[in-house]
Amino acid sequence: MFNIIKFKTKLKKLTYSILNPKRTDNLRNIFSQLNRIFYDYKKAKEINDIVETRKIHIKTSEDVGLLLELHKYFKTIDLKYNYEIDSLSNAGRLNCDNLISKGIKLEGKDIVDLGAGHGQNLMMIKEFKFKSATGLDYSDTNFLSHKDELDPEIFNAIDFMTTDLIEDEIGSDFCDIIFSFSAFEHFQHPDVVLDKCYRALRKGGILYAEFSAFHSAYASHRKIFTGIPYVQNIFNEETAFDFYYNKLKINEGINRYTKEQITDGNPFPEINRWTIKDFNKIFLDKSKWRIIDFTKVYNYKFSWLVNIFKEQMKELSQDDIYVNALKYIIQKK
């Protein structure tokens, strides 16, 4: 069976091998513009008609029935392939290659992965000859699930530490490079964590962070439950909470990171509400960091849906809506 995620991963690997990562992202941004012209016009008309009909009777932002209707039109997205060992290895390799393409050496360096998850960057310890590889995360469960798939020499060389990256100190001047992927959007105080990264790095050390901001299409991290993009921008929190936790019954009403029952009605307890402007203020602070590279990866796949709900998104910048990923490679001064 054709797997679109698997195909995209292989295509990305191929283009990275032909072009450098920066050029690949720029090319992706150009091709993504085609989604403004070529999309499912039939689906767009049907959804627009539903929205126009329902808004006569109920305010869109409060319409959980509309969310349930949209749920029928947008398939859930299976992410299992992302976490298979070959996919993880490819992702880690591409991330390391990206740094090398910027003239950054990895061999003999002390590497830390902040919010390490499955540990794909750390798995590169032998291939890229890291001096050490340390993973920091709230849990090591995801990493440990790959124990039987990894070469024991690689698995045993990785030091995975469970820690609360907001509350706990992580040390000073002990590493050369910090990777952080799909993590900063989860910290309630990203500025606090970034300060810890700054202190943890030795002078001249590198931070490579990649993540999405709150208002992008799937920043709510609900793709495996519903394929509807932009729920957080279109519907109010009470409606979104009702949809996710009462109608779809996701996670049994539990915050999947803290494992605590959600009692405050927050439909997105695992993510912060920072905008791109907020993140740029701290990551592009030239008093602390030398900016090696900053890339915005755009996704216009759902521009037609944004047009249908333009009233609900009128306060948002185009970047907040369409930037799918932020990539920062910065160096401690």
C-alpha positions, 0 to 999 in steps of 0.5 A: 500500500502506498504510504505518502509519509514514506514517499515524502521521506524518501523524496526529502532524502533524495533532494537533500543528497542532490541539493543542500538542505537550505535549497531543498526547503526553498524549493519546497516553499516554491512548489507549495505555492501550487496548492493555492491553485491546485486543490480539491475544488469539489471538497472545498465547495461542499465544505463552504456550503456546509459552513454557510448553511450552519452559520445561519443557526449557530456561530461558527466558533461554537459549532461542535456539530460543524467540527464533526461534519469536517471530521468526515472530510479529513482523514486521520494521518497515520504517523507510524512510519515516522517512528520506524527505525529506518525512518528515524535513522534517515531523519537523524542522518538528514539533521546531521548532514544539515549541520555539516552543510553549514560547516559545523563539525560533529566528530568528537563533539558532546551532543545533547538532544533536548526533548529527544523523543525516540532519539533519532539524532543520538542514534548517529553517534557512531556514524558521525563519531560524536564524543558523547550523545545525551538525550533529555526528555520527560520520559525515556519510553519512546527511546527504549522501545528501539532497544532491540532494533539498535546495534547494542554498541549504539544503544549503550553509547547513548545516555538518556536522562529523564528530566523536567526541562522547565523545572530541572537544571541541566548544567552549564558549559558541558556540551558542544551541540544541542539538537531540539526537534518538535519540542519548543512548542511543548514548553510552557516557558520556551524562553526559560528552556532556551536560557538553559540551552545557552548556559549548557552550551560551551562558547561557540556551541550550536543549537539546532531547533526545529518545530512548529508554532501554535497557529500552523495547520497541525500544530495542535498535534491531533493528526492521528485523531482527526485530519482537520487542520486549523481547529485551534484557529477556527473554533473556541476552546470550549468547542475544541475541548468538547470535540476532542475529549467528549466526542472523539474521546482522545487520551481519555481526558489525560495530558499525554505528557504530564499524565494528569487529568485535564481539569481546566478545559484546555483542549491543547494542554501539551502545547504553548500559544507562542507566535512566530514573532514570539519565538523569533524574539528569543531565538534571533537575539543577536546579543546572545546568538550568532544566527547561522541559519533561519528557515521558514518552511511553508505549507499552503495545502489548506489555503482554500480552507483558510479562505473559507474561514478567513473571518476566524483567522483575520487577526493572524499573520500569513506566516503564523498560518502558513509556516509549517516549521521553523528551523533555527541554527544558532551559535552561542557568542 
